[in-house]
Amino acid sequence: MKIVLISGLSGSGKSVALKLLEDLGYYCVDNLPISLLPRLVQYHNENSGNKQLGISIDIRSRIDIKEAQHELQLLRDQGHNVEILFLEAEESVLIRRFSETRRSHPLSGQTFTLLESLQKEIEWLFPLRELAYCIDTSKMNAQQLRYTVQKWLKLERKGLLVILESFGFKYGVPTNVDFLFDMRSLPNPYYDTELRPYCGMDKPIQDYLGAQPEVGEMIDDISGFMNRWLPRMQVEGKSYVTIGIGCTGGQHRSVYVVETLAERLKGQYELLVRHRQLTRI
């Protein structure tokens, strides 16, 4: 059975992701206590022809991380395909979302301020985040989140999943990266007015950056680093590795480098490419 467990911070988009699973044919349950998960899987396996479950678990369940790890491992030992998705966003974004919707945080009834509730929630759920595929929804609307989750779901992961993400430093550094590389020292096509309208996925930018020796050296260095350390992370049982590649605006250099690195890694790992600042979907 395919089981997708959705968790994360309140206000980060869990309901959007769960609704997507429902639209894709998953049987979905919101706010399930982790202790009931094995019984739900058994009942569903025996009484339903649907072999896809989507389950949302969050701070309302007062989740015990050690218990969750134990139950998830038991399900995997039984042959179930269990994937964990963790959604998060920047504190300022979450505070704004709660303000706009006038919702109260699940922990706010315990005399915490909204900020204190968010910080307590992060502390509580952080160990589960370490086991999951993480999506930072700070810069996403609902459509972009649905697209990102659906793209991830289509991957039949057999080993380490490597996420390559381009971004612009002027819009903030992603919070969910394991490794981060800065491309701002490379020649910038933005200063050529003829190249400025293009992005790193377009041939004019690819030709320009491909002709710059330092760009090739940077890519060689990052590629060598990943070829050395990704196999070790896979041996240690790491499920997901996110590599952030940043430039000033996230349109040219970082996009080109991510696309080039993806070509080099193709066939070695399951890959997911994201370009945070591009509007193309």
N, C-alpha and C positions, 0 to 999 in steps of 0.2 A: 504494500500500500504506500502511496505517496502522501507524506504528511508534511505540511508546511506550518511551522510555528512562527507566529508573528508576535514580536514584543517591541519594547522601546518606550520612549518618553511620551507622556501625555501631551497631546497637541502636535505630535510629529507626523500624523497621517496614518495611524494604524487602521482606522475605520475605512479609509480610502483603499488601502491595500487588501483588507479583508473583503470589501465589496468587490474588488477586482477578482479575487479568487472565486467568489460566489458566481460572478458573471462567467467565469471560465469553467464552471461545472463542478467546483469543489463543494463538498458539504462543510459548512462553516459554523463554528461555535465561538462566541465572544466571551471573554473573561472566564475561561474554564480553570478551576483549581487544578494544579498540576497532578495532584494525587488521583484525580478522576480520569486522567488521560489514558492509562492502559485499559481501563474498563470501557471507555468510549471507543477506543480502537478495536477492542475485541467485539463489542456489540455491533459496531459498524461493519466489521469484517464478516460477521456471521449473518447479518440481516439486511445488507444493502449491496447492490451491484456496483455502487460507486466506490472506486478504489482511490479516491482523492479526498483528503481531509485538510481543511484550513482552520487553524485554531489561534485565537488571540489570547495572549496571557500578559498581564501587565501588573502594575503596582497595586491595583484593586484586589488582586488575588493574594497579596502578601506572599509572593513567591519565595520559596526556599531554594536557593541556587543549587545547593548540594543535592537536594531531593530531585530537582529538575534534571541535573546531570545524570543522576542514577536512572531515572525513569526513561530518559531519552536513549541512554546506552542500552537499556533492556530492549527497547523497541527496535533499535538497530540490530541487536543480536538476534532478534526474531525475524530479521530479514526485511524490515520496513525501511523505506527510503525517507529519512527524516532530514529536512532542511530547516535552518533557523534564520529568520530575517529580523534585523534590529533596526528600527527607525529612530533617528535623533535629529535635533536641530539646535541652533545656537540659542543661548538663554534669552537674548534680546528678542529673537524671533518668536520663541514660545510665549514670552510675556505679552508680546503684541497680539498674538493669536488669541490668547485667553481674554485679553482686554476687548478685542473686537467681537468675540462670540459671547462674552459675559458668562462664560462657563466657570465653574469653580474647580480647582485642582482636587484630585481624590484625597490628598493629604491635608488640604486646607482646613478641614474640620478639627485638626489636632493642634490648633493655635499657631501654626506656621504661617508666615507670609508666603506669597506666591513664589518669590525667589527662593526662600528657604525650602519650600515644598519641592521645587524643581531640583535643587541641589541634593536634598535627601533622596529623591527618586533616582538620580544619577548614581549616587553612592550605592544604593540598594541593588540596582540592576546591572551595574558595571561588569560583574563577573559573567553574566549571561551574554553581554555584548562581546566578550572575548571569544565566545563560541560561534558567533553568528556572522552572516554577511550583513554589513552595515551600509545604510544609505543616509546621508545627510540631506534632509529635505528643506534646509533653510532657504535655498534659492529656487525651489521647485513649486509649481502650481500642481493642482490635482492631476491634470492631464500628463504632465511630465513625470510625476511619481508613478502613475499607472503604467506608463511606457517603460520606465526603468525596471519596475518589478516584473512586468511581463517579459521583458528581454532576459532578465535573470532566470525566470522560471523555465524558459525554453532550453537552458543549458542542461545537458545530461552530464553532470559532473562526475568524473571518474577519479580525479586526483585533486591537486592543488588548483584552485581558481585564482587567477591573477587578474586584478582589476587595474587597468591603466586609465588614469583620469587626468585630463588637461584642465587647467584653470587659469584665471587671471589674478595676480597678486593684488591688484587694485580693488578687487571685489572680496578680498579676504581669503585666508588659507583654509583649505578643507580640514575639518577636525578628525576625519576618520581614516587618515592615511597612515600606513606603516613606514613608508619611505617617501621622502620628498626631495625633488631635484629642481634647481632654479635655472631657467634658460635665459634670464635677463642679460647675461653677459654675451649672448650671441647676436649677430647682426639682425636688425629689426626691419622687416619689410614694411612696417607701418610708415616709415619715413619716406618711402617711395610712393608718391601720390597715385601712380598707376597700379601699384600692387595693393594699396590699402583696402579696397573694397573686397578683396578675396580673403579666403581663410586657408588654413594649412592643409585642407583636403583638396584644394584646387591646384591644377597643374602649374600656373604661373608662380605660386608660392613654393611649390615643390621644386621647380626648376631653380628658383633663386636660392633657396636654402640648401638644396643638394649640391650647389656649386661652391658653397662656402666650406673650406677645409675644417674650420673650428667646429662647425656643426657636426660633421662626420666624426670628429674626435670626441665630441661630447657624447654622441650616440654610442660610439664604441666603448667608452668608459662605463656608461650606464649598463649597456648590454653585458659587458664583462662582469660587472658587479652582480647583476641578476643571475647570470649563468653560474656564478660561484655560490651564491647564498640561497637562491630559491630551492635547489635540490635539498639543501640541509634543512630548510624550513619544512619541506614536504616530509622528510624522514622523521622530523620531530612531531608530526601529526597536525601541523597547521592546515586549516581548511581554506582560508581566504587570505590573500595578501593584496593590499591596495597600495599602488605606487602613484604618487602625485607628481605631475610634471607641470611646472608653472612658468608663465612669462608675464609681461605687464598686463595685457588685456585679455589673454586666453583665447586669442583668435588665430594667431599665425604660428609662432615658433613652437609653443607647447603642443598645439594640435599636430603639427608636422612630426615632431619627435615621437609623440604617442603612436601615431599611425605607423611610423617606421619601426619602432620597437615591437609593435604588434606583429608586423610582418616577420620579424626575426624570431619571435617566440612562437609563432604559429606551428602547431603540431607537437610542441613540447608540453604545453599546459592548456587547460581550458581558459579562454580569454574573454574578458568583458571590457569593451572600450567605451569610455564616457568622455564627452566634451562639455564641461559644465557651462561654459559661456556661449556655446553655439546654440542658435535657435532652431537649427535643423532637427527634425524628429522623424 
